[in-house]
Amino acid sequence: MTDYTKLIDAETWAFIERTNSYYPPDTIDYTIAQQREIYDRMCGEFFAGYPEGVSAETTAIVAPGRDVPIRVYRLAGKAPEAVMVYFHGGGFILGGLESHDDVCAELCGRTGYEVVSVDYRLAPEHKHPAAFDDAMVAFEWAVARYSQPIMLAGDSAGGNIAAAASHATRGHARRPVGQLLVYPGLGGDRSQGSYVSHAEAPMLTMRDLEFYKHIRSGGEDRTGDITLSPLADADFANLPPTVVITAECDPLSSDGEAYGESIVAAGGKAFWFEEPGLVHGYLRARHTVTRARQSFTRIADAAAVLGRGEWVW
């Protein structure tokens, strides 16, 4: 068993305890409606507001048979050099425009880019590939609307969706200029690596992951479906330059490592960085935990570089 008392510092433990006070570890035993209520309330407790000069407009993309709600963030007085399409985390069943509102606002403020947050459809009401389909709608909308380079980004479940969209659009005339994935779940081998060594990590366990996987697919075996598990792809060539940032104390960390290695092995550009002593969901700790604050700076800086079409790693 991993000794988290040695890996995790006091600031991060305080964040974990605060999170657990709003969102108990046994929340997955509640109904989906209860889980969403608990999650939304927890996100609200961590809400940090908008940086100066950042505003947001909530609208929707009209798609066949549905609308895809989005929120567009802009920084006053600055013409955006690029556009970031962002997919929120939440295990494919939780979250929306409010849960990651301040994160997207801060990414906009740090980079000067327009950030488009996508409120994709959630399971179990909308099983896979609904979220992926909404991501593709959002990408096509962004390409049609903006002349600037488009980059894809997301955390956790949203990182999975962003990566799947990158795989699906690499042959596009305006393929993404880059992708930024924060502690993503990418469908890796659950019998080894961090899935084993951090199976009982604070904030996210293997039991949680199995629950989310089952809910998202409706229990259907979709082995080999790269729109569900990007790591199942047999071809990692021609993907956009990729930065993956993971947390050490997280069963998903090995996915980021394997994904980056696969892209590099195929001749592409990828950089994987594992944040020491951090846990899944640490974006919410970026104002209270030194390690998380430093990581968020890394994330924002990486977004800025990718959006400019540069590579410094």
N, C-alpha and C positions, 0 to 999 in steps of 0.2 A: 504493500500500500504506500502511496505517495505521502510524504510528511509535509503537509501544507503549512504547518507552523514554521517551517524553515524557508519555504519558498515565498510566502505571502507576507508583506509588511503590514504594520499596524494601520496605516492609512487605508489600505485595501481591505483589511478585515473590517474596518469601520463601515466602509462602503457596502460590503457583503451583508453585514448585520442590518444596516439601514434598509437595503433592498429586501432582505428576508422579512423585515417588519411590515412591509407593504405587500410583498409577493412571496408568501411562504413556500418552502421547497416542495410541499405536497399539493401545490395548486393544480397540477395536472390531474388530480383525482376529482376536481370539481367539474361542473358542467362547462361546456364551451362558453356559454353566456356569462357564467360566473368568472371564468378565467379572463375573459375580455374586460369585464368590469374591473377586476383586480389589477390587470396589466395597465389599463388606461389610467386608473387612479395612481398607480405607482409612477408611471411616466410623468403624470402631472406634478407629482411631488418633486421630481427632479428637474422640472422645466426651468431653464436658465435665461429665458428671454431672447430677444434679438440683438445683435450688434448694432451700433449706431449706423444709420444710413441704409439698412437692409429693410426692404418691404416685401410683402408677399401677396400674390393674387391667386385665389382659389377658383378653378374653372373645371372643365371636363373636355375630354376628347370624345367626339361622337364616333362610335364604332358600330358595326352591324349587330343589332339586337341588344346593345348596351351602351352606356357611357362609362368612360374610365376617368374618375376624378383625379385631378392633378393640382399641385400647388407650385407656382412659379415664383422663385425668389430672385430679387434684383438688388444690386448695390447702386445707390444714387450717385450720379456724377461719373460713372465709369461704364464705358461701352465694353461689354463682355468679349473677351478673346475666345472663349469657348463656352460650351453648354454641357453641364453635367446632368445626366438622367439618373436619378437616385431611387433605389428600391430598399424599403425599410425591412428590418428584421422583425421576428415575432413567430418563428416556428411555422410559418405559412397559415397560421390560424388567428394570429393576434396582430394588433397594430394598424396604423393607417397614417393619415396626414398629420394627426395631432401627436402621435407617439414619438416621431422623429422631427418635429417641427423646428425645435431650436438647433438640433444638429445640422439640419439642412441650411438654416439661416446662418449659422456660423461658418459652414463651408463656403457659402456665398460670400460672406464678409471677408474671409481669409483669402479667397482666390480672386474675387471680383467676377467670377463666372456666374451666369444664370444657372440656377439649380432647379430642375424639374423633379419634384417628388411625386411618385406614382402610387396611387391608392389601388393597387391590384386586388383582384377578387381573392377571397380567403376560403380555405377549406374549413369545415366539411361541406358547407353549402355548395362550394365550387371546387371540385377536386381537380387535380392535375389533368390536363395542362392549362387550366384557366388562367393562373397567375402568369405563366409563360406567354400565353396568347396576349394578355394585356401588356406585357413587357414589349412584345413585338409591335403592338399597336402604338405604344408610346415612342418607340424608336422611329418608326416610320413617320409619325407625326412630327417629331423633332427634326428629322432630316428634311421634311417638306417645309417646315416653318423657318428654320435657321440656316444661314449660310456659314456660320461658324462651325469649327470642328465639334463633333459630338463625342463625349466620353461617357462610359457607363460605370456606375458605382453602386455599392450596397454593402450592408452588414448582415452577417448571419444568414438567415433565409434569403434576404435580399441580395447577398453576395452570390448565392446559388443562382438566383434569377438573372442577375447581371451577367454572370459567366455563361449561362445557357444562351442568353441573347447574343453575347459576343461570338459564340460558336456558330449560331444560326445566321449571323450577319457578316461573317468574314469575307463572303464573296460579293457583298453589296458594293455598289459604286461609291458609296460614302460610308464605308465600314467605320466602326468606332476608332477614334484616334488613340484610345487607351482604355484600360479598365482598372478600377481600384476596388479591391475586395477586402473587407474587414471581417476577421474571424468567420469565414464562410464555411458552410457545409456543402461539400461538392460530390458526395457519394462515394467516398473512399472505402478502403477495406477495413471493416469494423472489427477484424480479428487481431489487429496488431497496432503498434505505435501508440499514439496518444489515446486512441479509443480504449486501450487496455490500461495504460499507465495513469490515465486521468478519467477513468470510467465513473468515479465518484467525486468529481471535482465540484467545488462550490459553484453555484449559479447555473450549472448545466451538467447533467449526468447522462449515462447511456440509457437509462430508463426514460428520461425526457426525450432523447433522440428517437428511440423506438416508437414512442407515442406519436411524435410529430410525423415520422415517416409513414406510419399506418394511417393517420388521419388524412394526410395529404393525398395518398394514393387510393384511399378507400380500401386498403388491404390488398389491392391488386399487385401481383408480381410484375414489376416493370423493369426487370433487370436488362441493362443495356440501353435504356432510354436516355440519350444524352441530354434531352431537354429537362430531364429530372435529375440526372447525375452526370454533370460535365466530365468527371473523371472516367466515365465509361467510354468516352470517345476513343476511337482508334487512331485519330489523326489530330495532332496538336499544332500543325503547321498553319501559318498565316493568321494566327490570332493577334489581336492588338497588343502592343506593349502593356505588360501587366505588373502591377504591384499588389502583393498579398501581404497583409499584416495580421498576425494571429496572436493569441494569448497563450502563454506557456501552460497555464493551469486550465486547460480546456480540451475535452476529448476531440474537438474538431481540428486541433492544430496540425496534425499530420496531413489533413486534406490540403492545407495551404502549401505545405512543403512539397507534397507529391505533385500538385498542380504546377507549381513553379518549375520543378525539375522536368516535368513532361514538356512544357513549352520550350525550355532551353534545349532539351534533347532534340526537339524538332526544328531547331535553328532559330527560334524566336527569342524575344526579349522578355525576361521575367525576373522579378526580385521578390524574394520571400524574406520577411523579417518576423521573428517570434519575440514578442514583448515579455521580458522576464518578469515572473511573479504576478502577472495580470490574469484576470479571469474573463470568461465570456460575459458580454454585456458591459464591458468597462467604458464604453463611450459615455454612459451616464455619469461616470466618475471623473470626467475630464476637468471639472472645476474644483474637485476636492482631493484628488489623489495625484501626487507628483508624477508617478509613473504614467498614469493615464493622461495627464496634461501633456507630458512630453510626447506620448504616442499620438495624441490628437494633432499636435504640431507636425509630427512626421506625416500623418495622414493628409493634412491640408497641404503641406509642401509637396507631397507626391502628386496630389490632384492637380496642383498648379503646374507642375512639370509635365505631367501627362497631357494636360489640356493644350499645352504649347507645342506638343509633338516632339518634345525633347527627351533625352535619355541620359541620366547621370549616374546610373548604378553600375 
